[in-house]
Amino acid sequence: MTRSLNVALLGYGLTGSVFHAPLVAATPGLALHTVTSRDPAKVALRHPRARVSADPMQACTDPAIDLVVVATPNDTHAPLALAALAAGKHVVVDKPFAPDVAHRPNR
C-alpha cells in the first residue's frame, strides 16, 4: 500500500477554504497535513487533524510535506512556489502565478 502525500495548503481565505482544502481532503492519496492561516480556529472547525501554521515559508520547507498548494495573495505566489520547489516539493499554484511581469521570477 502506498502512503498518502502530505499536503500543505498555504492560505485559507475563500479559495483555500472553499476550493483547495475540500478537494485535498476528499482526494484519495492526499492528506491535508498543514494549513497556513492567521485564523487557526477557522481551520480547526473543518479540518481538526491538520496542523495550522502562520508561516508559509516554514510549511514550504517542512520535511513532512510532499506537496504545497499556494492559495495566498497573488503577489506571494511566485516567491512561495519557488521556495517550495527549491525545497524539493511538488507545487500547485492558484492562478495567476504572478500578478504582472514585474513579479515574474528571473529564472
C-alpha beads as a LAMMPS data file, in Angstrom:
LAMMPS data file: protein, C-alpha beads

107 atoms
106 bonds

1 atom types
1 bond types

-500.0 500.0 xlo xhi
-500.0 500.0 ylo yhi
-500.0 500.0 zlo zhi

Masses

1 110.0

Atoms # bond

1 1 1 0.000 0.000 0.000
2 1 1 1.325 3.443 -0.899
3 1 1 1.228 6.223 1.632
4 1 1 -0.726 9.418 1.159
5 1 1 1.054 12.566 0.058
6 1 1 1.145 15.140 2.841
7 1 1 -0.194 18.454 1.571
8 1 1 0.488 21.937 2.895
9 1 1 -2.185 24.437 1.910
10 1 1 -0.806 27.964 2.014
11 1 1 -3.719 30.306 2.595
12 1 1 -7.164 29.628 4.000
13 1 1 -9.151 32.508 2.559
14 1 1 -12.013 31.960 0.140
15 1 1 -10.035 29.959 -2.427
16 1 1 -8.183 27.847 0.126
17 1 1 -11.180 27.111 2.328
18 1 1 -13.867 26.620 -0.346
19 1 1 -11.910 25.005 -3.177
20 1 1 -8.482 23.644 -2.291
21 1 1 -8.949 22.257 1.242
22 1 1 -12.144 20.296 0.470
23 1 1 -10.631 18.880 -2.737
24 1 1 -7.447 17.797 -0.992
25 1 1 -9.419 16.281 1.911
26 1 1 -11.682 14.352 -0.494
27 1 1 -8.938 13.042 -2.794
28 1 1 -7.655 9.526 -2.083
29 1 1 -3.890 9.557 -1.726
30 1 1 -3.745 13.114 -0.355
31 1 1 -3.709 14.132 3.312
32 1 1 -4.249 17.725 4.403
33 1 1 -1.269 17.901 6.755
34 1 1 -0.690 21.636 7.280
35 1 1 -2.694 24.787 6.599
36 1 1 -1.188 28.244 6.891
37 1 1 -3.656 30.747 8.243
38 1 1 -3.898 33.662 10.646
39 1 1 -7.160 32.141 11.943
40 1 1 -6.385 28.676 13.361
41 1 1 -9.882 28.313 14.854
42 1 1 -11.445 28.635 11.398
43 1 1 -9.227 25.837 10.061
44 1 1 -9.826 23.612 13.101
45 1 1 -13.599 23.716 12.623
46 1 1 -13.406 21.945 9.273
47 1 1 -10.009 20.226 9.413
48 1 1 -9.238 19.343 13.035
49 1 1 -6.455 16.903 12.105
50 1 1 -4.495 19.475 10.094
51 1 1 -1.670 21.381 11.721
52 1 1 -2.025 25.144 11.477
53 1 1 0.921 27.465 10.982
54 1 1 1.143 31.192 10.438
55 1 1 4.405 30.845 8.481
56 1 1 4.059 29.727 4.849
57 1 1 7.848 29.523 4.364
58 1 1 8.091 27.047 7.232
59 1 1 5.450 24.881 5.556
60 1 1 7.361 25.090 2.259
61 1 1 10.473 23.621 3.867
62 1 1 8.866 21.149 6.293
63 1 1 10.341 17.700 5.531
64 1 1 6.980 16.067 6.289
65 1 1 5.340 17.889 3.363
66 1 1 5.285 16.370 -0.139
67 1 1 3.012 18.818 -1.972
68 1 1 2.458 22.541 -1.461
69 1 1 -0.708 24.251 -2.695
70 1 1 -0.260 28.024 -2.950
71 1 1 -3.550 29.885 -2.405
72 1 1 -2.193 33.078 -0.874
73 1 1 -2.474 36.647 -2.235
74 1 1 -1.341 36.883 -5.861
75 1 1 1.866 38.815 -5.190
76 1 1 3.130 35.985 -2.946
77 1 1 2.503 33.119 -5.392
78 1 1 5.850 33.163 -7.210
79 1 1 8.140 33.523 -4.162
80 1 1 6.324 30.807 -2.215
81 1 1 6.171 28.434 -5.172
82 1 1 9.882 28.926 -5.862
83 1 1 10.730 28.310 -2.185
84 1 1 8.701 25.088 -2.198
85 1 1 10.312 23.931 -5.456
86 1 1 13.773 24.711 -4.068
87 1 1 12.889 22.513 -1.083
88 1 1 12.047 19.646 -3.451
89 1 1 8.270 19.822 -3.097
90 1 1 5.590 19.244 -5.691
91 1 1 3.712 22.519 -6.172
92 1 1 0.250 23.627 -7.281
93 1 1 -0.213 27.383 -7.679
94 1 1 -3.565 29.103 -7.736
95 1 1 -3.809 31.492 -10.660
96 1 1 -2.148 33.773 -11.538
97 1 1 1.421 32.630 -10.966
98 1 1 2.471 36.296 -10.811
99 1 1 0.261 39.406 -10.932
100 1 1 2.372 41.101 -13.608
101 1 1 5.701 40.903 -15.430
102 1 1 7.473 42.795 -12.645
103 1 1 6.719 39.921 -10.237
104 1 1 7.836 37.232 -12.670
105 1 1 10.840 35.227 -11.424
106 1 1 14.107 35.871 -13.275
107 1 1 14.996 32.218 -13.640

Bonds

1 1 1 2
2 1 2 3
3 1 3 4
4 1 4 5
5 1 5 6
6 1 6 7
7 1 7 8
8 1 8 9
9 1 9 10
10 1 10 11
11 1 11 12
12 1 12 13
13 1 13 14
14 1 14 15
15 1 15 16
16 1 16 17
17 1 17 18
18 1 18 19
19 1 19 20
20 1 20 21
21 1 21 22
22 1 22 23
23 1 23 24
24 1 24 25
25 1 25 26
26 1 26 27
27 1 27 28
28 1 28 29
29 1 29 30
30 1 30 31
31 1 31 32
32 1 32 33
33 1 33 34
34 1 34 35
35 1 35 36
36 1 36 37
37 1 37 38
38 1 38 39
39 1 39 40
40 1 40 41
41 1 41 42
42 1 42 43
43 1 43 44
44 1 44 45
45 1 45 46
46 1 46 47
47 1 47 48
48 1 48 49
49 1 49 50
50 1 50 51
51 1 51 52
52 1 52 53
53 1 53 54
54 1 54 55
55 1 55 56
56 1 56 57
57 1 57 58
58 1 58 59
59 1 59 60
60 1 60 61
61 1 61 62
62 1 62 63
63 1 63 64
64 1 64 65
65 1 65 66
66 1 66 67
67 1 67 68
68 1 68 69
69 1 69 70
70 1 70 71
71 1 71 72
72 1 72 73
73 1 73 74
74 1 74 75
75 1 75 76
76 1 76 77
77 1 77 78
78 1 78 79
79 1 79 80
80 1 80 81
81 1 81 82
82 1 82 83
83 1 83 84
84 1 84 85
85 1 85 86
86 1 86 87
87 1 87 88
88 1 88 89
89 1 89 90
90 1 90 91
91 1 91 92
92 1 92 93
93 1 93 94
94 1 94 95
95 1 95 96
96 1 96 97
97 1 97 98
98 1 98 99
99 1 99 100
100 1 100 101
101 1 101 102
102 1 102 103
103 1 103 104
104 1 104 105
105 1 105 106
106 1 106 107
